[in-house]
Amino acid sequence: MLRVGIISLHTSPLTQAGSGDSGGMNVYIREFVSSLTQASVHCDVFVRRWHDELVPIVEVEPGFRVIHVPAGPVELTKEELPSIVPAFTDWMIEWLADNPVDVFHANYWLSGVVGHQLKHALDLPLITTFHTLARVKAEMGDHEPEERIAAESRVVACSDVLIANAEAERQHLIELYGAAEDRVEIVAPGVDRAFFSPGSVHGARSAIGFEGGRLILFVGRIQPLKGVDIAVEMLAQLEDQTAELMIVGGASGLEGEAEVERIKNIIDTLDLADRVHFVEPKPHYALSTFYRAADVLVMPSRSESFGLVALEAAACGIPVVAAAVGGLRTLVRDGVTGYLIEDRNPQDYAAAVDRILGDEALASRLAAAAAVTASRYPWSGLAARLRRIYVAHIEAKALVDCN
């Protein structure tokens, strides 16, 4: 059986998305690894031990194990994790001596640094998915340390294959990092249609206890990057002043708590306390009920390599109004499944949402098209593509030389 070492140093597929450092990447890893196991691929997912009571090895399902790597103190912040990369790498080398794999697949830049070292130590292919890129975030106004940018550049140069979630990410890798075009593969994430599909609006609203009128939904971590402030300010400018906004997610990162307080101050200033509802992070599959309860999902992120939330909402037949950035440009078909907003003006978001809320026939067309579009993104398709990529580079026995 093909054996893959999935490196996910900073985040675990076992943790709940929506708060802290847990988000779409957690869901992505859990779902794509589960799909790989169904394609006869054995996956060991290597995650930093982040709690003293964690079981060393967790068998999620046959062929899918999470290995908790003891590297550094458990209470480290994400910003402190670069310091434990050497210990994490050394531990993996010892483990792999008795538990070999055929190929490495690193997720995020920290894991890429580990994978870069393992590639040279063990002479195995390295596949890398970055999920976010420092230079892209910097262009959007988010500060990223030069250490990360330099590390990403080295990993790009050394990876045998770079996985981009969408065409926009492929272009960023080529134009901002000098990646060779023939080493960048677009492999889009998927959605589990068994859970995320159209359903009863009335039943969904009853299940989440919402008894209001029009409902706009935001799902994600609360941090400056995600643009929750845009969603709140948009609400104040809607023609329907009875519409309500539900924010499902928690504070994330060093700025998370401060961002929550800032959002609450905006809500008070705009006198929206009765129209904005904060909901704690929910288990991933429970989100389908929130999607079905909504009239529209808003996603005003400054950057998104893909935008899994937008895909899940679309699969539930919900129109999406999103920032015209990254993978959202691919997922949201402007005027067909929702609307793309080119700037960060809340008034433009409000105009798009008003268009949907004020035209029932348009909303129905967008919803139907969204569900059809989402059906083209099965996790099984991603797993099949990745398996072919792994096998091709294992059989080629010719690694990219980055020295």
Contacts in CASP RR format, 6 or more apart in sequence:
PFRMAT RR
TARGET T0000
AUTHOR 0000-0000-0000
METHOD contacts of the structure
MODEL  1
MLRVGIISLHTSPLTQAGSGDSGGMNVYIREFVSSLTQASVHCDVFVRRW
HDELVPIVEVEPGFRVIHVPAGPVELTKEELPSIVPAFTDWMIEWLADNP
VDVFHANYWLSGVVGHQLKHALDLPLITTFHTLARVKAEMGDHEPEERIA
AESRVVACSDVLIANAEAERQHLIELYGAAEDRVEIVAPGVDRAFFSPGS
VHGARSAIGFEGGRLILFVGRIQPLKGVDIAVEMLAQLEDQTAELMIVGG
ASGLEGEAEVERIKNIIDTLDLADRVHFVEPKPHYALSTFYRAADVLVMP
SRSESFGLVALEAAACGIPVVAAAVGGLRTLVRDGVTGYLIEDRNPQDYA
AAVDRILGDEALASRLAAAAAVTASRYPWSGLAARLRRIYVAHIEAKALV
DCN
1 40 0 8 1.000
1 41 0 8 1.000
1 42 0 8 1.000
2 40 0 8 1.000
2 41 0 8 1.000
2 42 0 8 1.000
2 102 0 8 1.000
2 103 0 8 1.000
2 387 0 8 1.000
2 390 0 8 1.000
2 391 0 8 1.000
2 394 0 8 1.000
3 41 0 8 1.000
3 42 0 8 1.000
3 43 0 8 1.000
3 44 0 8 1.000
3 100 0 8 1.000
3 101 0 8 1.000
3 102 0 8 1.000
4 36 0 8 1.000
4 41 0 8 1.000
4 42 0 8 1.000
4 43 0 8 1.000
4 44 0 8 1.000
4 101 0 8 1.000
4 102 0 8 1.000
4 103 0 8 1.000
4 104 0 8 1.000
4 105 0 8 1.000
4 390 0 8 1.000
5 43 0 8 1.000
5 44 0 8 1.000
5 45 0 8 1.000
5 46 0 8 1.000
5 101 0 8 1.000
5 103 0 8 1.000
5 104 0 8 1.000
5 105 0 8 1.000
6 29 0 8 1.000
6 33 0 8 1.000
6 43 0 8 1.000
6 44 0 8 1.000
6 45 0 8 1.000
6 46 0 8 1.000
6 105 0 8 1.000
6 107 0 8 1.000
7 46 0 8 1.000
7 92 0 8 1.000
7 104 0 8 1.000
7 105 0 8 1.000
7 106 0 8 1.000
7 107 0 8 1.000
7 111 0 8 1.000
7 112 0 8 1.000
7 114 0 8 1.000
7 115 0 8 1.000
7 118 0 8 1.000
8 25 0 8 1.000
8 29 0 8 1.000
8 45 0 8 1.000
8 46 0 8 1.000
8 47 0 8 1.000
8 107 0 8 1.000
8 108 0 8 1.000
8 111 0 8 1.000
9 46 0 8 1.000
9 47 0 8 1.000
9 48 0 8 1.000
9 69 0 8 1.000
9 81 0 8 1.000
9 85 0 8 1.000
9 88 0 8 1.000
9 108 0 8 1.000
9 110 0 8 1.000
9 111 0 8 1.000
9 114 0 8 1.000
10 21 0 8 1.000
10 48 0 8 1.000
10 78 0 8 1.000
10 81 0 8 1.000
10 108 0 8 1.000
10 110 0 8 1.000
10 111 0 8 1.000
11 21 0 8 1.000
11 22 0 8 1.000
11 23 0 8 1.000
11 25 0 8 1.000
11 26 0 8 1.000
11 29 0 8 1.000
11 47 0 8 1.000
11 108 0 8 1.000
12 22 0 8 1.000
12 26 0 8 1.000
12 45 0 8 1.000
12 47 0 8 1.000
12 50 0 8 1.000
12 66 0 8 1.000
13 26 0 8 1.000
13 27 0 8 1.000
13 29 0 8 1.000
13 30 0 8 1.000
13 33 0 8 1.000
13 45 0 8 1.000
13 47 0 8 1.000
13 60 0 8 1.000
13 66 0 8 1.000
14 30 0 8 1.000
14 47 0 8 1.000
14 58 0 8 1.000
14 60 0 8 1.000
14 66 0 8 1.000
15 22 0 8 1.000
15 26 0 8 1.000
16 22 0 8 1.000
16 26 0 8 1.000
16 281 0 8 1.000
16 282 0 8 1.000
16 283 0 8 1.000
16 284 0 8 1.000
17 23 0 8 1.000
17 24 0 8 1.000
17 26 0 8 1.000
17 27 0 8 1.000
17 220 0 8 1.000
17 281 0 8 1.000
17 284 0 8 1.000
18 220 0 8 1.000
18 221 0 8 1.000
18 248 0 8 1.000
18 249 0 8 1.000
18 250 0 8 1.000
18 252 0 8 1.000
18 281 0 8 1.000
19 221 0 8 1.000
19 249 0 8 1.000
19 250 0 8 1.000
19 251 0 8 1.000
19 252 0 8 1.000
19 280 0 8 1.000
19 281 0 8 1.000
20 221 0 8 1.000
20 250 0 8 1.000
20 251 0 8 1.000
20 252 0 8 1.000
20 253 0 8 1.000
21 78 0 8 1.000
21 252 0 8 1.000
21 253 0 8 1.000
22 221 0 8 1.000
23 220 0 8 1.000
23 221 0 8 1.000
23 252 0 8 1.000
24 307 0 8 1.000
24 308 0 8 1.000
24 309 0 8 1.000
25 107 0 8 1.000
25 108 0 8 1.000
25 131 0 8 1.000
27 284 0 8 1.000
27 308 0 8 1.000
28 107 0 8 1.000
28 131 0 8 1.000
28 189 0 8 1.000
28 308 0 8 1.000
29 45 0 8 1.000
29 107 0 8 1.000
30 60 0 8 1.000
30 284 0 8 1.000
31 189 0 8 1.000
31 190 0 8 1.000
31 192 0 8 1.000
31 379 0 8 1.000
32 189 0 8 1.000
32 379 0 8 1.000
32 382 0 8 1.000
32 383 0 8 1.000
32 386 0 8 1.000
33 43 0 8 1.000
33 45 0 8 1.000
33 60 0 8 1.000
33 64 0 8 1.000
34 60 0 8 1.000
34 61 0 8 1.000
34 64 0 8 1.000
34 379 0 8 1.000
35 379 0 8 1.000
35 380 0 8 1.000
35 381 0 8 1.000
35 382 0 8 1.000
35 383 0 8 1.000
36 43 0 8 1.000
36 64 0 8 1.000
36 383 0 8 1.000
36 386 0 8 1.000
36 387 0 8 1.000
37 43 0 8 1.000
37 61 0 8 1.000
37 62 0 8 1.000
37 63 0 8 1.000
37 64 0 8 1.000
38 380 0 8 1.000
38 383 0 8 1.000
39 380 0 8 1.000
39 383 0 8 1.000
39 384 0 8 1.000
39 387 0 8 1.000
41 383 0 8 1.000
41 387 0 8 1.000
41 390 0 8 1.000
42 63 0 8 1.000
43 63 0 8 1.000
43 64 0 8 1.000
43 65 0 8 1.000
44 65 0 8 1.000
44 67 0 8 1.000
44 99 0 8 1.000
44 101 0 8 1.000
45 64 0 8 1.000
45 65 0 8 1.000
45 66 0 8 1.000
45 67 0 8 1.000
46 67 0 8 1.000
46 69 0 8 1.000
46 88 0 8 1.000
46 92 0 8 1.000
47 66 0 8 1.000
47 67 0 8 1.000
47 68 0 8 1.000
47 69 0 8 1.000
48 68 0 8 1.000
48 69 0 8 1.000
48 71 0 8 1.000
48 72 0 8 1.000
48 81 0 8 1.000
48 84 0 8 1.000
48 88 0 8 1.000
49 56 0 8 1.000
49 68 0 8 1.000
49 69 0 8 1.000
49 70 0 8 1.000
49 71 0 8 1.000
49 74 0 8 1.000
50 68 0 8 1.000
50 74 0 8 1.000
50 76 0 8 1.000
51 74 0 8 1.000
52 74 0 8 1.000
54 68 0 8 1.000
55 68 0 8 1.000
56 67 0 8 1.000
56 68 0 8 1.000
57 65 0 8 1.000
57 66 0 8 1.000
57 67 0 8 1.000
57 68 0 8 1.000
58 65 0 8 1.000
58 66 0 8 1.000
58 68 0 8 1.000
59 65 0 8 1.000
60 66 0 8 1.000
67 95 0 8 1.000
69 88 0 8 1.000
69 91 0 8 1.000
69 92 0 8 1.000
69 95 0 8 1.000
70 91 0 8 1.000
71 84 0 8 1.000
71 87 0 8 1.000
71 88 0 8 1.000
71 91 0 8 1.000
72 84 0 8 1.000
72 87 0 8 1.000
76 83 0 8 1.000
76 84 0 8 1.000
77 254 0 8 1.000
78 253 0 8 1.000
79 254 0 8 1.000
81 110 0 8 1.000
82 110 0 8 1.000
82 113 0 8 1.000
82 147 0 8 1.000
82 151 0 8 1.000
85 110 0 8 1.000
85 113 0 8 1.000
85 114 0 8 1.000
88 114 0 8 1.000
89 114 0 8 1.000
89 115 0 8 1.000
89 117 0 8 1.000
89 118 0 8 1.000
89 121 0 8 1.000
92 114 0 8 1.000
92 118 0 8 1.000
93 118 0 8 1.000
93 121 0 8 1.000
93 122 0 8 1.000
96 118 0 8 1.000
96 122 0 8 1.000
101 124 0 8 1.000
102 124 0 8 1.000
102 390 0 8 1.000
102 394 0 8 1.000
103 124 0 8 1.000
103 125 0 8 1.000
103 126 0 8 1.000
103 127 0 8 1.000
103 390 0 8 1.000
103 393 0 8 1.000
103 394 0 8 1.000
104 115 0 8 1.000
104 118 0 8 1.000
104 119 0 8 1.000
104 124 0 8 1.000
104 125 0 8 1.000
104 126 0 8 1.000
104 127 0 8 1.000
105 127 0 8 1.000
105 128 0 8 1.000
105 129 0 8 1.000
105 386 0 8 1.000
105 390 0 8 1.000
106 112 0 8 1.000
106 114 0 8 1.000
106 115 0 8 1.000
106 116 0 8 1.000
106 126 0 8 1.000
106 127 0 8 1.000
106 128 0 8 1.000
106 129 0 8 1.000
106 155 0 8 1.000
106 159 0 8 1.000
107 128 0 8 1.000
107 129 0 8 1.000
107 131 0 8 1.000
108 129 0 8 1.000
108 130 0 8 1.000
108 131 0 8 1.000
108 132 0 8 1.000
109 130 0 8 1.000
109 134 0 8 1.000
109 148 0 8 1.000
109 151 0 8 1.000
109 152 0 8 1.000
109 155 0 8 1.000
111 128 0 8 1.000
112 126 0 8 1.000
112 128 0 8 1.000
112 151 0 8 1.000
112 155 0 8 1.000
112 159 0 8 1.000
113 151 0 8 1.000
113 154 0 8 1.000
113 155 0 8 1.000
115 126 0 8 1.000
115 128 0 8 1.000
115 155 0 8 1.000
116 126 0 8 1.000
116 154 0 8 1.000
116 155 0 8 1.000
116 158 0 8 1.000
116 159 0 8 1.000
116 402 0 8 1.000
118 124 0 8 1.000
118 126 0 8 1.000
119 125 0 8 1.000
119 126 0 8 1.000
119 158 0 8 1.000
119 160 0 8 1.000
119 399 0 8 1.000
123 399 0 8 1.000
124 399 0 8 1.000
125 160 0 8 1.000
125 161 0 8 1.000
125 390 0 8 1.000
125 393 0 8 1.000
125 394 0 8 1.000
125 399 0 8 1.000
126 158 0 8 1.000
126 159 0 8 1.000
126 160 0 8 1.000
126 399 0 8 1.000
127 159 0 8 1.000
127 160 0 8 1.000
127 161 0 8 1.000
127 162 0 8 1.000
127 163 0 8 1.000
127 386 0 8 1.000
127 389 0 8 1.000
127 390 0 8 1.000
127 393 0 8 1.000
128 155 0 8 1.000
128 156 0 8 1.000
128 159 0 8 1.000
128 161 0 8 1.000
128 162 0 8 1.000
128 163 0 8 1.000
129 162 0 8 1.000
129 163 0 8 1.000
129 165 0 8 1.000
130 152 0 8 1.000
130 155 0 8 1.000
130 162 0 8 1.000
130 169 0 8 1.000
130 173 0 8 1.000
130 305 0 8 1.000
131 165 0 8 1.000
131 305 0 8 1.000
132 303 0 8 1.000
132 305 0 8 1.000
133 152 0 8 1.000
133 169 0 8 1.000
133 172 0 8 1.000
133 173 0 8 1.000
133 176 0 8 1.000
133 177 0 8 1.000
133 305 0 8 1.000
134 144 0 8 1.000
134 145 0 8 1.000
134 148 0 8 1.000
134 149 0 8 1.000
134 152 0 8 1.000
135 144 0 8 1.000
135 149 0 8 1.000
135 152 0 8 1.000
135 172 0 8 1.000
135 176 0 8 1.000
135 177 0 8 1.000
136 172 0 8 1.000
136 176 0 8 1.000
136 303 0 8 1.000
136 305 0 8 1.000
136 326 0 8 1.000
137 144 0 8 1.000
137 225 0 8 1.000
137 302 0 8 1.000
137 303 0 8 1.000
138 144 0 8 1.000
138 149 0 8 1.000
140 225 0 8 1.000
140 302 0 8 1.000
140 303 0 8 1.000
140 325 0 8 1.000
141 302 0 8 1.000
142 224 0 8 1.000
142 225 0 8 1.000
142 302 0 8 1.000
142 303 0 8 1.000
152 177 0 8 1.000
153 177 0 8 1.000
154 402 0 8 1.000
156 162 0 8 1.000
156 173 0 8 1.000
156 177 0 8 1.000
156 178 0 8 1.000
156 179 0 8 1.000
157 400 0 8 1.000
157 402 0 8 1.000
158 400 0 8 1.000
158 402 0 8 1.000
159 183 0 8 1.000
159 400 0 8 1.000
160 183 0 8 1.000
160 393 0 8 1.000
160 399 0 8 1.000
160 400 0 8 1.000
161 183 0 8 1.000
161 184 0 8 1.000
161 185 0 8 1.000
161 389 0 8 1.000
161 393 0 8 1.000
162 173 0 8 1.000
162 179 0 8 1.000
162 183 0 8 1.000
162 184 0 8 1.000
162 185 0 8 1.000
163 185 0 8 1.000
163 186 0 8 1.000
163 187 0 8 1.000
163 386 0 8 1.000
163 389 0 8 1.000
164 170 0 8 1.000
164 173 0 8 1.000
164 184 0 8 1.000
164 185 0 8 1.000
164 186 0 8 1.000
164 187 0 8 1.000
164 305 0 8 1.000
165 186 0 8 1.000
165 187 0 8 1.000
165 188 0 8 1.000
165 189 0 8 1.000
165 305 0 8 1.000
165 306 0 8 1.000
165 327 0 8 1.000
166 186 0 8 1.000
166 188 0 8 1.000
166 305 0 8 1.000
166 306 0 8 1.000
166 326 0 8 1.000
166 327 0 8 1.000
166 329 0 8 1.000
166 330 0 8 1.000
166 331 0 8 1.000
167 186 0 8 1.000
167 327 0 8 1.000
167 329 0 8 1.000
167 330 0 8 1.000
168 305 0 8 1.000
168 325 0 8 1.000
168 326 0 8 1.000
168 327 0 8 1.000
168 329 0 8 1.000
168 330 0 8 1.000
169 186 0 8 1.000
169 305 0 8 1.000
169 306 0 8 1.000
169 326 0 8 1.000
169 327 0 8 1.000
170 184 0 8 1.000
170 186 0 8 1.000
173 179 0 8 1.000
173 184 0 8 1.000
174 181 0 8 1.000
174 184 0 8 1.000
183 400 0 8 1.000
185 385 0 8 1.000
185 389 0 8 1.000
187 382 0 8 1.000
187 385 0 8 1.000
187 386 0 8 1.000
187 389 0 8 1.000
188 306 0 8 1.000
188 330 0 8 1.000
188 377 0 8 1.000
188 382 0 8 1.000
189 306 0 8 1.000
189 308 0 8 1.000
189 311 0 8 1.000
189 377 0 8 1.000
189 379 0 8 1.000
189 382 0 8 1.000
190 308 0 8 1.000
190 311 0 8 1.000
190 377 0 8 1.000
190 378 0 8 1.000
190 379 0 8 1.000
190 381 0 8 1.000
190 382 0 8 1.000
191 308 0 8 1.000
191 311 0 8 1.000
191 312 0 8 1.000
191 315 0 8 1.000
191 374 0 8 1.000
191 377 0 8 1.000
191 378 0 8 1.000
191 379 0 8 1.000
192 285 0 8 1.000
192 379 0 8 1.000
193 315 0 8 1.000
193 374 0 8 1.000
193 375 0 8 1.000
193 378 0 8 1.000
195 285 0 8 1.000
195 288 0 8 1.000
196 288 0 8 1.000
196 291 0 8 1.000
196 312 0 8 1.000
196 315 0 8 1.000
196 316 0 8 1.000
196 374 0 8 1.000
197 288 0 8 1.000
197 315 0 8 1.000
197 316 0 8 1.000
197 371 0 8 1.000
198 292 0 8 1.000
198 316 0 8 1.000
198 317 0 8 1.000
198 367 0 8 1.000
198 371 0 8 1.000
199 292 0 8 1.000
199 316 0 8 1.000
200 292 0 8 1.000
201 292 0 8 1.000
201 293 0 8 1.000
203 292 0 8 1.000
203 293 0 8 1.000
204 289 0 8 1.000
204 290 0 8 1.000
204 291 0 8 1.000
204 292 0 8 1.000
204 293 0 8 1.000
205 211 0 8 1.000
205 212 0 8 1.000
205 215 0 8 1.000
205 293 0 8 1.000
207 289 0 8 1.000
207 293 0 8 1.000
208 279 0 8 1.000
208 289 0 8 1.000
208 290 0 8 1.000
208 293 0 8 1.000
210 244 0 8 1.000
210 246 0 8 1.000
210 277 0 8 1.000
210 293 0 8 1.000
212 242 0 8 1.000
212 244 0 8 1.000
213 242 0 8 1.000
213 243 0 8 1.000
213 244 0 8 1.000
214 240 0 8 1.000
214 242 0 8 1.000
214 243 0 8 1.000
214 244 0 8 1.000
214 295 0 8 1.000
214 357 0 8 1.000
215 243 0 8 1.000
215 244 0 8 1.000
215 245 0 8 1.000
215 246 0 8 1.000
215 293 0 8 1.000
215 294 0 8 1.000
215 295 0 8 1.000
216 231 0 8 1.000
216 234 0 8 1.000
216 235 0 8 1.000
216 243 0 8 1.000
216 244 0 8 1.000
216 245 0 8 1.000
216 246 0 8 1.000
216 294 0 8 1.000
216 295 0 8 1.000
216 296 0 8 1.000
216 297 0 8 1.000
216 298 0 8 1.000
216 353 0 8 1.000
217 245 0 8 1.000
217 246 0 8 1.000
217 248 0 8 1.000
217 290 0 8 1.000
217 291 0 8 1.000
217 293 0 8 1.000
217 294 0 8 1.000
217 296 0 8 1.000
217 297 0 8 1.000
217 298 0 8 1.000
217 313 0 8 1.000
217 318 0 8 1.000
218 228 0 8 1.000
218 231 0 8 1.000
218 245 0 8 1.000
218 246 0 8 1.000
218 247 0 8 1.000
218 248 0 8 1.000
218 297 0 8 1.000
218 298 0 8 1.000
218 299 0 8 1.000
219 248 0 8 1.000
219 249 0 8 1.000
219 287 0 8 1.000
219 290 0 8 1.000
219 291 0 8 1.000
219 297 0 8 1.000
219 309 0 8 1.000
219 313 0 8 1.000
220 226 0 8 1.000
220 248 0 8 1.000
220 249 0 8 1.000
220 250 0 8 1.000
220 309 0 8 1.000
221 249 0 8 1.000
221 250 0 8 1.000
221 251 0 8 1.000
221 252 0 8 1.000
221 253 0 8 1.000
221 256 0 8 1.000
222 228 0 8 1.000
222 247 0 8 1.000
222 249 0 8 1.000
222 250 0 8 1.000
222 251 0 8 1.000
222 252 0 8 1.000
222 256 0 8 1.000
222 259 0 8 1.000
222 260 0 8 1.000
222 263 0 8 1.000
223 251 0 8 1.000
223 252 0 8 1.000
223 253 0 8 1.000
223 255 0 8 1.000
223 256 0 8 1.000
223 259 0 8 1.000
224 255 0 8 1.000
224 259 0 8 1.000
224 302 0 8 1.000
225 301 0 8 1.000
225 302 0 8 1.000
225 303 0 8 1.000
226 300 0 8 1.000
226 301 0 8 1.000
226 302 0 8 1.000
227 300 0 8 1.000
227 301 0 8 1.000
227 302 0 8 1.000
228 247 0 8 1.000
228 259 0 8 1.000
228 263 0 8 1.000
228 300 0 8 1.000
229 262 0 8 1.000
229 263 0 8 1.000
229 266 0 8 1.000
230 298 0 8 1.000
230 300 0 8 1.000
230 344 0 8 1.000
230 346 0 8 1.000
230 349 0 8 1.000
231 245 0 8 1.000
231 247 0 8 1.000
231 298 0 8 1.000
231 300 0 8 1.000
231 349 0 8 1.000
232 245 0 8 1.000
232 263 0 8 1.000
232 266 0 8 1.000
232 267 0 8 1.000
232 270 0 8 1.000
232 272 0 8 1.000
232 276 0 8 1.000
233 266 0 8 1.000
233 270 0 8 1.000
233 346 0 8 1.000
234 298 0 8 1.000
234 300 0 8 1.000
234 346 0 8 1.000
234 347 0 8 1.000
234 349 0 8 1.000
234 350 0 8 1.000
234 353 0 8 1.000
235 243 0 8 1.000
235 244 0 8 1.000
235 245 0 8 1.000
235 270 0 8 1.000
235 272 0 8 1.000
235 275 0 8 1.000
235 276 0 8 1.000
235 350 0 8 1.000
236 270 0 8 1.000
236 272 0 8 1.000
236 346 0 8 1.000
237 346 0 8 1.000
237 347 0 8 1.000
237 350 0 8 1.000
238 350 0 8 1.000
238 353 0 8 1.000
238 354 0 8 1.000
238 357 0 8 1.000
239 350 0 8 1.000
239 354 0 8 1.000
239 357 0 8 1.000
239 358 0 8 1.000
240 354 0 8 1.000
240 357 0 8 1.000
240 358 0 8 1.000
242 275 0 8 1.000
243 275 0 8 1.000
243 295 0 8 1.000
243 353 0 8 1.000
243 357 0 8 1.000
244 275 0 8 1.000
244 276 0 8 1.000
244 277 0 8 1.000
245 272 0 8 1.000
245 275 0 8 1.000
245 276 0 8 1.000
245 277 0 8 1.000
246 276 0 8 1.000
246 277 0 8 1.000
246 279 0 8 1.000
246 290 0 8 1.000
246 294 0 8 1.000
247 263 0 8 1.000
247 276 0 8 1.000
247 277 0 8 1.000
247 278 0 8 1.000
247 279 0 8 1.000
248 279 0 8 1.000
248 281 0 8 1.000
248 282 0 8 1.000
248 287 0 8 1.000
248 290 0 8 1.000
249 278 0 8 1.000
249 279 0 8 1.000
249 280 0 8 1.000
249 281 0 8 1.000
249 282 0 8 1.000
250 256 0 8 1.000
250 260 0 8 1.000
250 280 0 8 1.000
250 281 0 8 1.000
251 257 0 8 1.000
251 259 0 8 1.000
251 260 0 8 1.000
267 273 0 8 1.000
267 276 0 8 1.000
279 290 0 8 1.000
282 290 0 8 1.000
287 312 0 8 1.000
288 312 0 8 1.000
288 316 0 8 1.000
291 297 0 8 1.000
291 312 0 8 1.000
291 313 0 8 1.000
291 316 0 8 1.000
291 317 0 8 1.000
291 318 0 8 1.000
292 316 0 8 1.000
292 317 0 8 1.000
292 318 0 8 1.000
294 313 0 8 1.000
294 318 0 8 1.000
295 318 0 8 1.000
295 319 0 8 1.000
295 356 0 8 1.000
295 357 0 8 1.000
295 363 0 8 1.000
296 318 0 8 1.000
296 319 0 8 1.000
296 320 0 8 1.000
296 321 0 8 1.000
296 353 0 8 1.000
296 356 0 8 1.000
296 357 0 8 1.000
296 363 0 8 1.000
297 309 0 8 1.000
297 310 0 8 1.000
297 313 0 8 1.000
297 318 0 8 1.000
297 319 0 8 1.000
297 320 0 8 1.000
297 321 0 8 1.000
298 320 0 8 1.000
298 321 0 8 1.000
298 322 0 8 1.000
298 349 0 8 1.000
298 353 0 8 1.000
299 307 0 8 1.000
299 309 0 8 1.000
299 310 0 8 1.000
299 320 0 8 1.000
299 321 0 8 1.000
299 322 0 8 1.000
299 323 0 8 1.000
299 328 0 8 1.000
300 322 0 8 1.000
300 323 0 8 1.000
300 341 0 8 1.000
300 344 0 8 1.000
300 349 0 8 1.000
301 307 0 8 1.000
301 322 0 8 1.000
301 323 0 8 1.000
301 325 0 8 1.000
301 328 0 8 1.000
302 323 0 8 1.000
302 325 0 8 1.000
302 344 0 8 1.000
303 325 0 8 1.000
303 326 0 8 1.000
304 310 0 8 1.000
304 323 0 8 1.000
304 325 0 8 1.000
304 326 0 8 1.000
304 327 0 8 1.000
304 328 0 8 1.000
305 326 0 8 1.000
305 327 0 8 1.000
306 326 0 8 1.000
306 327 0 8 1.000
306 331 0 8 1.000
307 327 0 8 1.000
307 328 0 8 1.000
307 331 0 8 1.000
310 320 0 8 1.000
310 322 0 8 1.000
310 328 0 8 1.000
310 331 0 8 1.000
310 332 0 8 1.000
311 331 0 8 1.000
311 374 0 8 1.000
311 377 0 8 1.000
312 374 0 8 1.000
313 320 0 8 1.000
313 370 0 8 1.000
314 320 0 8 1.000
314 331 0 8 1.000
314 332 0 8 1.000
314 337 0 8 1.000
314 370 0 8 1.000
314 371 0 8 1.000
314 373 0 8 1.000
314 374 0 8 1.000
315 370 0 8 1.000
315 371 0 8 1.000
315 374 0 8 1.000
315 375 0 8 1.000
316 371 0 8 1.000
317 367 0 8 1.000
317 368 0 8 1.000
317 370 0 8 1.000
317 371 0 8 1.000
317 374 0 8 1.000
318 367 0 8 1.000
318 370 0 8 1.000
319 337 0 8 1.000
319 338 0 8 1.000
319 339 0 8 1.000
319 356 0 8 1.000
319 363 0 8 1.000
319 366 0 8 1.000
319 367 0 8 1.000
319 370 0 8 1.000
320 331 0 8 1.000
320 332 0 8 1.000
320 337 0 8 1.000
320 338 0 8 1.000
320 339 0 8 1.000
320 370 0 8 1.000
321 338 0 8 1.000
321 339 0 8 1.000
321 341 0 8 1.000
321 349 0 8 1.000
321 352 0 8 1.000
321 353 0 8 1.000
321 356 0 8 1.000
322 328 0 8 1.000
322 331 0 8 1.000
322 332 0 8 1.000
322 338 0 8 1.000
322 339 0 8 1.000
322 340 0 8 1.000
322 341 0 8 1.000
323 340 0 8 1.000
323 341 0 8 1.000
323 344 0 8 1.000
324 334 0 8 1.000
324 340 0 8 1.000
324 341 0 8 1.000
324 342 0 8 1.000
328 340 0 8 1.000
329 340 0 8 1.000
331 373 0 8 1.000
332 338 0 8 1.000
332 339 0 8 1.000
332 340 0 8 1.000
333 369 0 8 1.000
333 373 0 8 1.000
334 340 0 8 1.000
335 366 0 8 1.000
336 366 0 8 1.000
336 369 0 8 1.000
336 373 0 8 1.000
337 366 0 8 1.000
337 369 0 8 1.000
337 370 0 8 1.000
337 373 0 8 1.000
338 352 0 8 1.000
338 356 0 8 1.000
338 366 0 8 1.000
338 370 0 8 1.000
339 352 0 8 1.000
339 355 0 8 1.000
339 356 0 8 1.000
341 348 0 8 1.000
341 349 0 8 1.000
341 352 0 8 1.000
342 348 0 8 1.000
355 362 0 8 1.000
356 362 0 8 1.000
356 363 0 8 1.000
356 366 0 8 1.000
357 363 0 8 1.000
END
